[in-house]
Amino acid sequence: MKVLGASLVAAIALTGCAPAGFESADYGNAAEPASNDVVATPGATAGAEPETDPSAEATAEAAPGEANTPEISDEVATNELNAAKVPRMGTTVQDENGFVLYRFDKDEDSPAKSNCNGDCAKIWPPVISNDGEPKLKGVDESLVGTVTRADGTKQLTLKGWPLYRYIGDKKAGQWKGQNVSGTWFVIQPNGTKNLTCLPAVSKPVAPPADSSGDAGGDADAGGDYSY
């Protein structure tokens, strides 16, 4: 009976994560169709190639990574990391606009390395910064750092894990990226995954359309969305 009771409690707990009648769109386990209406949140253009000044090439060769670091606008940069609680998930880390941040299991934390580029970075915009010193609320300063991405931008890290947003989150406080591909998870202020609520593994949304009008693919059409 004790074993049966434990199983029943576990089942209730799992159901409580996404109770019947609760809108799936509010907590994030539903794979959405491709959408070209991407919310213009900070970091959304982080995957773009930086403009380079030919006159600075000699300087760049003398000091790799220094002269080549692109300057980003305050509108694109992330200037705050805030610990905040959201319903059914609990503690999260959010940017100054209240968007929940994530970590990626295929990244590396020691030393920090981002393995999300190309279409991946269009779906999961990196959280980038000019100075690597965002204002903090409920986040330990000693855990915050940066990693230089392939395009030269500086991505904020938390306990070594690069930080991202998810374009499937259309408004502040949503966490539709939780357990996407079984590799993306809401990050907590101490850098660990928040596994309070773990919906079934789902596919990510498709990347936004490029300038030619072609979408990056359809998340439900068999494309390679392992990221």
Disulfide bonds with the S-S distance in Angstrom:
Cys17-Cys197 1.56
Cys116-Cys120 2.02
